[in-house]
Structures are given as C-alpha cells and as structure tokens.
C-alpha cells in the first residue's frame, strides 16, 4: 500500500430538518389545535485517531464527506429523525488545519482522541411551540439551520522518539534493522527508502523507544530536490536526531565532512526548531576501515567538519558494532527528557494552583469588604 502523509478534503455537516405547521384532524375532536413537530438535527462530522491506520490514502481520492440531514417534522407532534453522525478515522499523529486560513483545528496525537470537525444544523421548530392563549392556531414554523462545512488540510507527522538523518546510502535502514524488528528495504543504490519506517527498540522489559527512518536527504532538499524534504515533517515530533555519516563511501571523490555539513544546512533551511533539536553524530560503516586507520580517519573527519559535536558515536550497523552503546545512551537521554517534561508539567500545575488560590483569596477579601460596608451602612441608617 502506498504511503500518503498529506491530503485535502471537504467535510459537510447535515442540515437541520424543517419544523412542521400542521393541525390535528381527528373525528370528534373539533379545533384540535397545532400538532407540527420539530425537525431533526443534522448529522455532524468527527475525527478519530486510530492506531490501526498508518496512512492518509483513504483521503487521497475521496475528497468530500457529507453527513446526513435531519428529517422534517411531521404531524401529530412527530419530531423528525436526527441525521447520523459520521466519524472519519485518521492515523495517530495527524494534524488537521483549516484549508483556507491554515489555522490548526486538531492534533490527533493520541489513540482514541476524538474531535468535532463540523456540527450539524439545528432542527426547525414546529408550530406547537408558537401556540398561546391569544394564538390558538399558529401557522408559524422555522426552517432548519444549515450544517457547517469546511475545507481541511491533513498532514501526518509520525510519532517517534528518535529520527534518523543522512544522505542516501548512509546506512539508516541498516541501522534500524540492526536495533529493532523493523525490516525496511536495504540495497546498494540510493533512495531505497521511499516512505518513513518506524522501529521499536527495546532496551529492557519495560523500557523502549521508537526510531523513525526517512528517505535520505540531498543538497537542495529544502527547496524540493530529492525525496527527503517531503518527509522532514515526520522528524518534528522527535526528541533526538541521529545524523548518520558514511565514513567509508565507495565514491573516491566523496567528502563525508562536506556531505555532513550539507545535511545540517538543509535542516536549518527547512525549520529552525528542527535544527535546534539535540543532534548526535553517528559515524557508520567503520567495518570497511582497517582498525589501525580508524582513529586517524575519525580525527580527519572532525577537523574537516569543523562544527561542534554534541555527542559522537562510531558504529558498524551491518554487524551491530557499537550499536548497543548507542541505543543505551539514547534510552538514558530519553528517560531524562521524560523526567524533565514531567517536572515542567508539575511546575505548571503548581503555578496554576497558586494562581487559583490567589484568586480565591481575592474573592474572599472582596466578599468580606462588601459585608463590612453593608453592616456599616445598616448601622448608619439605624443611627439616623
């Protein structure tokens, strides 16, 4: 199945049914009075995050989704039936934005999260609502409201803890195969990865993280060259980026340091926030370099690279060399990130509690002041 991570659709809620203006027509019941019922509510359209779906292909070719309208009201106080709601299922991680304004409507970042996209119109009122002592035979009724309609832009951003960066054939797919159960395609030609791949890495029974592998980047990716620019959005939710570099390219004219700087530059052109994420440098394919030459090759690369390196790892993804130390370092980093996020949430909660307590104290002080003023006024009136 093809992978689609972007689509545009239109959702239309059902119109409300019209209210009825009818009267009772029964034998032996003269002047039966109004009996027109209300129209039914129009159906609404909801979005639901479903972890069993991993692509937006269902919305690539079907572009319009319309909910049922409500039925009109009937005689004998019969109310119209409401239109059925429809629920559109999206992959977890889908961001839904308004197609005209670009305003974000929902971020389906959790399985089972449900959001109202457009609401159905209210049903009209029948003439039974307009009867009174002075209006015994009302002919008034109201029409149902139109349902909302909206054009939407859908964008899927996969949920992963770690993202892989690098040129085509840097060994990203080989690495994810070495550390997880994912089995992306691996071959000796560029762009073997055509869609994001996710792999779950387990470091212990209750400890794991998710790695996202995207197609390789080339120079000019931020302007549309190659495939990688289409999938950089999938790295925006990650906590850590691994920049894989092929330290033993087959092309004798290739310059690993220059290529690594190119990837960093493309990342910065695409998104400053993505560029600012923690990024570790991982030198791959060291098995192709003789043991006595590796230290000199690594030093030469770092000298030519020039930029500060947050953390450096040397691995051989094909045989797993150095991968274990890397994944345990990643797990420790992510555990620290989770602790930091929890601490920030606790601080925000404490600050909000303090703010609410201060508001309560201010309200109590105002109430006491009001009571004191009221008592003073009563005493003044009594003395007068």
C-alpha positions as CSV (number, residue, x, y, z in Angstrom):
1,X,0.0,0.0,0.0
2,X,1.3,3.4,-0.9
3,X,2.2,5.8,1.9
4,X,0.4,9.2,1.8
5,X,1.1,11.8,4.5
6,X,-0.8,14.8,3.1
7,X,-4.3,15.3,1.8
8,X,-7.1,17.9,1.3
9,X,-10.7,17.1,2.0
10,X,-14.0,18.9,2.5
11,X,-16.4,18.0,5.3
12,X,-20.1,19.0,5.2
13,X,-22.4,18.6,8.2
14,X,-26.1,17.7,7.6
15,X,-28.7,20.5,7.5
16,X,-31.4,20.5,10.2
17,X,-34.9,19.4,9.2
18,X,-37.7,22.0,8.9
19,X,-40.4,22.3,11.5
20,X,-43.9,21.5,10.5
21,X,-47.1,23.6,10.7
22,X,-49.9,21.1,10.9
23,X,-53.1,20.8,12.9
24,X,-55.0,17.8,14.4
25,X,-57.6,16.4,12.1
26,X,-59.5,13.8,14.1
27,X,-63.1,12.8,14.2
28,X,-64.9,14.1,17.3
29,X,-62.0,16.5,18.1
30,X,-63.1,19.9,16.9
31,X,-60.5,22.6,16.8
32,X,-57.8,20.1,17.6
33,X,-55.0,22.7,17.6
34,X,-51.5,22.7,16.3
35,X,-49.6,19.4,16.0
36,X,-46.5,20.2,13.9
37,X,-43.3,18.6,15.3
38,X,-39.7,19.9,15.2
39,X,-37.2,19.0,12.5
40,X,-34.4,16.6,13.3
41,X,-30.8,17.7,14.0
42,X,-28.3,17.4,11.1
43,X,-25.5,14.9,11.4
44,X,-22.0,16.1,12.5
45,X,-18.6,15.0,11.3
46,X,-16.0,13.9,13.8
47,X,-12.3,12.9,13.6
48,X,-10.9,9.9,15.5
49,X,-7.3,8.9,15.9
50,X,-6.9,5.2,15.2
51,X,-3.6,3.4,15.8
52,X,-4.5,0.7,13.3
53,X,-4.2,3.2,10.4
54,X,-0.8,4.5,9.2
55,X,-1.5,6.4,6.1
56,X,-3.9,9.0,4.7
57,X,-4.6,7.1,1.5
58,X,-8.3,6.9,2.2
59,X,-8.5,10.6,1.9
60,X,-6.3,10.9,-1.2
61,X,-9.1,10.0,-3.7
62,X,-12.3,10.5,-1.7
63,X,-12.4,14.3,-1.1
64,X,-15.9,15.1,0.1
65,X,-17.6,13.7,3.2
66,X,-21.2,14.6,3.9
67,X,-23.3,13.8,6.9
68,X,-27.0,13.0,6.8
69,X,-29.5,15.9,7.1
70,X,-32.2,15.8,9.7
71,X,-35.7,14.8,8.7
72,X,-38.5,17.3,8.6
73,X,-41.0,17.5,11.4
74,X,-44.4,15.8,10.9
75,X,-48.0,16.0,12.1
76,X,-49.4,14.5,15.3
77,X,-46.5,16.0,17.3
78,X,-44.0,13.8,15.4
79,X,-40.4,15.1,15.5
80,X,-38.1,14.5,12.6
81,X,-35.3,11.9,13.0
82,X,-31.8,13.3,13.5
83,X,-29.2,12.7,10.9
84,X,-26.5,10.1,11.6
85,X,-23.0,11.4,12.6
86,X,-20.0,10.2,10.6
87,X,-16.6,9.5,12.2
88,X,-13.5,9.8,10.0
89,X,-10.6,7.7,11.2
90,X,-7.1,9.1,10.9
91,X,-3.6,7.8,11.8
92,X,-2.3,8.8,15.2
93,X,-0.2,11.9,14.6
94,X,-2.4,13.6,12.0
95,X,-2.6,17.4,12.2
96,X,-5.9,18.9,10.9
97,X,-5.9,22.5,9.7
98,X,-8.4,24.8,8.1
99,X,-7.9,24.7,4.4
100,X,-8.5,28.4,3.9
101,X,-7.0,30.1,6.9
102,X,-4.3,27.5,7.8
103,X,-5.4,27.6,11.5
104,X,-4.8,24.3,13.3
105,X,-8.0,22.7,14.3
106,X,-6.8,19.5,16.0
107,X,-3.7,17.4,16.6
108,X,-4.6,13.8,16.9
109,X,-1.6,12.8,18.9
110,X,-3.2,10.0,20.9
111,X,-5.0,6.8,20.0
112,X,-8.8,7.3,20.5
113,X,-8.7,11.1,20.6
114,X,-11.9,12.4,19.1
115,X,-12.6,15.9,17.8
116,X,-15.6,17.6,16.3
117,X,-14.9,18.9,12.8
118,X,-18.2,20.4,11.7
119,X,-21.5,20.5,13.6
120,X,-24.9,19.6,12.1
121,X,-27.6,22.2,11.9
122,X,-30.3,22.5,14.5
123,X,-33.8,21.4,13.5
124,X,-36.5,24.0,12.9
125,X,-39.4,24.4,15.4
126,X,-42.9,23.2,14.6
127,X,-46.0,25.3,15.2
128,X,-46.7,23.5,18.6
129,X,-44.1,25.9,20.1
130,X,-46.0,29.0,18.9
131,X,-49.4,28.3,20.4
132,X,-50.6,30.6,23.2
133,X,-53.9,31.8,24.8
134,X,-54.1,34.5,22.1
135,X,-52.8,32.5,19.2
136,X,-54.8,29.2,19.2
137,X,-54.0,28.3,15.6
138,X,-50.4,29.4,14.9
139,X,-49.1,28.8,11.4
140,X,-45.5,29.9,12.2
141,X,-42.7,27.4,12.0
142,X,-39.0,27.7,11.4
143,X,-36.6,26.2,8.9
144,X,-33.7,24.0,9.9
145,X,-30.3,25.6,10.2
146,X,-27.6,24.8,7.6
147,X,-24.9,22.5,8.7
148,X,-21.3,23.7,8.9
149,X,-18.9,23.0,6.0
150,X,-15.2,23.3,6.0
151,X,-12.2,22.6,3.8
152,X,-9.4,20.8,5.7
153,X,-5.7,20.2,5.2
154,X,-4.5,16.9,6.6
155,X,-0.8,16.4,7.5
156,X,0.5,13.2,9.0
157,X,3.5,13.6,11.4
158,X,4.6,10.2,12.7
159,X,5.1,9.8,16.5
160,X,8.7,8.8,17.2
161,X,11.3,9.5,19.9
162,X,14.3,9.5,17.6
163,X,14.8,10.5,14.0
164,X,17.5,9.4,11.6
165,X,19.2,11.9,9.2
166,X,21.7,11.3,6.5
167,X,22.5,11.1,2.8
168,X,21.0,8.2,0.7
169,X,23.0,5.0,1.5
170,X,24.4,6.4,4.8
171,X,23.2,3.2,6.4
172,X,20.0,4.4,8.1
173,X,17.8,1.5,7.1
174,X,20.6,-1.0,8.0
175,X,20.9,0.7,11.4
176,X,17.1,0.4,12.2
177,X,17.2,-3.2,11.1
178,X,20.1,-3.9,13.4
179,X,18.5,-2.3,16.6
180,X,14.8,-3.1,16.1
181,X,12.4,-5.6,14.5
182,X,11.7,-3.3,11.5
183,X,12.7,-4.6,8.1
184,X,13.0,-1.7,5.7
185,X,14.4,-2.4,2.2
186,X,18.2,-2.3,2.0
187,X,20.1,-2.2,-1.3
188,X,23.3,-0.8,-2.8
189,X,21.7,2.1,-4.7
190,X,20.3,5.4,-3.4
191,X,16.7,6.1,-2.4
192,X,15.8,2.6,-1.4
193,X,13.7,4.1,1.4
194,X,10.6,5.8,-0.2
195,X,8.5,6.2,2.9
196,X,9.1,6.6,6.6
197,X,9.8,3.4,8.6
198,X,9.3,3.1,12.3
199,X,11.1,0.6,14.5
200,X,10.6,-0.1,18.2
201,X,13.9,-0.5,20.1
202,X,13.7,-2.4,23.4
203,X,16.5,-1.9,25.9
204,X,14.7,-3.7,28.8
205,X,11.4,-5.4,29.5
206,X,9.7,-2.1,30.4
207,X,12.0,0.3,28.5
208,X,11.8,1.1,24.8
209,X,11.7,3.9,22.3
210,X,10.7,4.4,18.7
211,X,13.0,5.3,15.8
212,X,11.8,7.0,12.6
213,X,13.8,6.4,9.4
214,X,13.0,8.8,6.5
215,X,14.3,8.9,2.9
216,X,17.8,10.3,2.5
217,X,18.4,14.0,2.1
218,X,20.5,15.6,-0.7
219,X,21.6,19.1,-1.3
220,X,18.7,21.3,-2.2
221,X,16.2,19.2,-0.3
222,X,14.7,22.2,1.5
223,X,13.8,23.6,-2.0
224,X,12.3,20.4,-3.2
225,X,15.2,18.3,-4.5
226,X,15.1,14.5,-3.9
227,X,12.6,12.9,-1.6
228,X,13.7,13.7,1.9
229,X,12.1,17.2,2.1
230,X,8.7,15.6,1.8
231,X,9.2,13.7,5.0
232,X,11.2,16.1,7.2
233,X,7.9,16.9,8.9
234,X,8.0,13.4,10.4
235,X,11.0,14.4,12.5
236,X,9.3,17.4,14.1
237,X,7.9,15.4,17.0
238,X,11.1,13.6,17.8
239,X,13.2,14.4,20.9
240,X,16.6,13.5,19.4
241,X,18.1,13.4,15.9
242,X,20.8,10.9,14.9
243,X,22.9,12.2,12.0
244,X,24.4,9.1,10.3
245,X,27.5,9.7,8.2
246,X,29.1,7.2,5.8
247,X,32.8,7.3,6.8
248,X,33.8,4.9,4.0
249,X,32.0,5.9,0.8
250,X,32.5,3.9,-2.3
251,X,32.9,7.1,-4.4
252,X,36.6,8.2,-4.1
253,X,35.6,11.8,-4.7
254,X,33.0,11.9,-1.9
255,X,33.8,14.1,1.1
256,X,32.0,12.9,4.2
257,X,32.6,16.1,6.1
258,X,31.2,18.3,3.3
259,X,28.2,16.0,2.9
260,X,27.5,16.2,6.7
261,X,27.6,20.0,6.6
262,X,25.2,19.9,3.7
263,X,22.7,17.9,5.6
264,X,22.9,20.3,8.6
265,X,22.4,23.3,6.2
266,X,19.3,21.7,4.6
267,X,17.9,21.0,8.1
268,X,18.3,24.6,9.1
269,X,16.7,25.9,5.8
270,X,13.7,23.7,6.4
271,X,12.9,24.5,10.0
272,X,14.9,26.4,12.7
273,X,13.1,24.4,15.5
274,X,14.1,21.1,13.9
275,X,17.7,22.4,13.6
276,X,17.7,23.3,17.3
277,X,16.8,19.8,18.4
278,X,19.5,17.7,20.1
279,X,21.5,16.1,17.3
280,X,24.2,13.4,17.8
281,X,26.7,12.5,15.1
282,X,27.0,8.8,14.3
283,X,29.9,7.7,12.1
284,X,28.8,4.5,10.3
285,X,30.5,1.7,8.2
286,X,33.6,1.6,10.3
287,X,33.9,-2.1,9.4
288,X,35.1,-1.0,6.0
289,X,38.1,0.8,7.5
290,X,41.1,-1.0,8.9
291,X,41.4,-1.0,12.7
292,X,44.7,0.9,12.7
293,X,43.3,3.6,10.3
294,X,40.1,4.4,12.1
295,X,41.4,6.9,14.7
296,X,43.1,8.9,12.0
297,X,40.1,8.8,9.7
298,X,37.8,10.0,12.6
299,X,40.1,12.8,13.6
300,X,40.4,13.9,9.9
301,X,36.6,14.0,9.6
302,X,36.1,16.0,12.8
303,X,38.8,18.5,11.7
304,X,37.1,18.9,8.3
305,X,33.6,19.0,9.8
306,X,34.5,22.0,11.9
307,X,31.2,22.4,13.8
308,X,30.8,21.5,17.5
309,X,29.6,17.9,18.0
310,X,27.2,17.3,20.9
311,X,27.9,13.6,21.1
312,X,29.9,11.3,18.8
313,X,29.4,7.6,18.2
314,X,31.3,5.2,16.0
315,X,29.3,2.2,14.7
316,X,29.1,-0.5,12.1
317,X,25.4,-1.1,11.5
318,X,25.9,-4.1,9.2
319,X,27.3,-6.2,12.1
320,X,26.0,-4.3,15.0
321,X,29.3,-3.0,16.2
322,X,28.9,0.0,18.6
323,X,25.1,-0.1,18.3
324,X,24.4,-1.4,21.8
325,X,26.2,1.5,23.5
326,X,24.4,3.9,21.2
327,X,20.9,2.7,22.0
328,X,21.5,2.6,25.7
329,X,22.8,6.2,25.6
330,X,19.6,7.1,23.7
331,X,17.4,5.4,26.3
332,X,19.2,7.3,29.1
333,X,18.7,10.6,27.2
334,X,15.0,9.9,26.6
335,X,14.4,9.0,30.2
336,X,16.0,12.3,31.2
337,X,13.8,14.1,28.7
338,X,10.7,12.5,30.1
339,X,11.7,13.4,33.7
340,X,12.2,17.0,32.5
341,X,8.8,17.1,30.8
342,X,7.1,15.7,33.9
343,X,8.9,18.2,36.1
344,X,7.8,21.1,33.9
345,X,4.2,19.9,33.9
346,X,4.3,19.6,37.7
347,X,5.7,23.2,38.0
348,X,3.0,24.5,35.7
349,X,0.3,22.7,37.8
350,X,1.7,24.1,41.0
351,X,1.8,27.6,39.5
352,X,-1.8,27.2,38.3
353,X,-2.9,26.1,41.8
354,X,-1.2,29.1,43.3
355,X,-2.9,31.4,40.8
356,X,-6.3,29.9,41.6
357,X,-5.6,30.1,45.3
358,X,-4.7,33.8,44.9
359,X,-8.0,34.4,43.0
360,X,-9.9,32.7,45.8
361,X,-8.2,34.8,48.4
362,X,-9.0,38.0,46.4
363,X,-12.7,37.0,46.1
364,X,-12.9,36.2,49.8
365,X,-11.3,39.6,50.6
366,X,-13.8,41.4,48.3
367,X,-16.7,39.5,49.9
368,X,-15.6,40.5,53.4
369,X,-15.2,44.1,52.4
370,X,-18.6,44.1,50.9
371,X,-20.1,42.6,54.1
372,X,-18.3,45.2,56.2
373,X,-19.6,48.0,54.0
374,X,-23.2,46.6,54.2
375,X,-23.0,46.4,58.0
376,X,-21.6,49.9,58.2
377,X,-24.5,51.2,56.1
378,X,-27.1,49.4,58.2
379,X,-25.6,50.9,61.4
380,X,-25.6,54.3,59.8
381,X,-29.2,54.0,58.8
382,X,-30.2,52.8,62.3
383,X,-28.4,55.7,64.0
384,X,-30.0,58.2,61.6
